[in-house]
């Protein structure tokens, strides 16, 4: 912007200002840096001129253009900290309609709101808060959050535009993400959890009718809710704010009664969101992502709300997702989401961590703390074995895909997948080996000191408690080929001829000595480190390869245990 334009903007009429601002907006709509404003103090002058007009009640016609210019200018971080001040933020908050409770009550009967001006002011605030640490500090102390909470109470107003709600949540997310100290105030003093959950309830009611929530006991197929793209967008923004408010709660071993009631209600809402249909696959994925992220930050003892009691006639046939008198459709959605993420992760190997860790973490907690959830998921992930001619990691089932993760170099993903499968197996080593093969399970067993076998049925290492009831669930196919199943690979292998059958004892001894010498040489060169299984069930290095033949009896496999719930 030239000096003459700045002078006109500073001293000219409203019409002159509107004309100059329109030209600036049209020219710089896609601009993110303004190097020309670094000369002669133009940046400070331009910002001052814009806010002078915004603070002048006679300049109403150019409010929107001034705000649009500020939105564009605030993309550039240059000198933004020095420019931002408390009074200018107050001006933007006032134009955004985010005022204190007292001021909001005093303006109830005022003239209609200009929602276009309000929306532009919100966008300005979001840009400035995101790009300026100074604005973040100021926003944690002024009435920004109080103003958003006040407007949350008016979301039932049909005249309030959807975009206003979305940018309310975007702004609240930014402040709670960048200023952790405001979270307790929003959560406790301003009852933010309650109002945000009511917002999600309102979205569900608008999509499914006002009677939504009155029939939670019914199976979900009776009440199908479809969310529009706009409703999904708003719901995801609310879920992001809720995540910020609850982010450390999932680590707590216990919460007080009031918090637990909030979390139980929240999980029941997330249950309903999981069962909603969306208009596009992208929005469905986005909704499920944010729902899973929020579940991660909620204490796992509240996951019981993911199951709802089935209320139907005893004469009706059981439906697909019924288990033990409960509707498990929400859990089935989580497993389908896991399958979707596993497919994506196989295409994008470098994104395994961000794609899989959230959903695997949630499912591990579900399986660890809720017996009914674990048994339902085991039916889906580890059904009775019928195909024993292919390796556990080969194929397209959930079990196959999870087994492939047991050897991934992404440590956290590998550990989560192994823990999930191990818990589904009631932390029983032979059951785990049966479904994954000893080679795939070796990493988990080595870490837990279980390479000599063992069971988690009493006092498991994860803290879970399993029932002692057990029955033989081996299928006829598995029993038929069980003697020929290679425990290392986990699949059937045809009998191989003994390569040493034609050899004399002297030849066998000679080949054995050669093998030991080669292993010893590899160890000396630092290529391999020979190990044996120690008394604690973990690998321990040996000094010489000859030590590998000692105590062979100690390394014999323990007898398999029966392997069902």
Secondary structure, 3 states (H helix, E strand, C coil): CCHHHHHHHHHCCHHHHHHHHHHHHHHHCCCCCCHHHHCCCHHHHHHHHHHHHHCCHHHHHHHHHHHHHHHHHCCCCCCHHHHCCHHHHHHHHHHCCCCCHHHHHHCCCCCCCCHHHHHHHHHHHHHHHHHCHHHHHHHCCCCHHHHHHHHHCCCCCCCCCHHHHHHHHHHHHHHHHHCHHHHHHHHHHCCHHHHHHHHHHHHHHHHHCCCCCCCCCCCHHHCCCEECHHHHHHHHHHHHHHHHHHCCHHHCCCCCHHHHHHHHHHHHHHHHHHCCEECCHHHHHHHHHHHHHHHHCCCHHHHHHHCEECCCCCCCCCCCCEECCEECHHHHHHHHHHHHHHHHHHHCHHHHHHHHHHHHHHHHHHHHHCHHHHHHHHHHHCCCCCCCCCCCCCCCCHHHHHHHHCCCCCHHHHHHHHHHHHHHCCCEHHHHHHHHCHHHHHHHHHHHCCCCCCECCCCCCCCCCCCCCCCCCCCHHHHHHHHHEECCCCEECCCCCCCCCCCCHHHHHHHHHHHHHHHHHHHHCCCCCCEEECCCCCEEECCCHHHHHCCHHHHCCCCCCCCCC
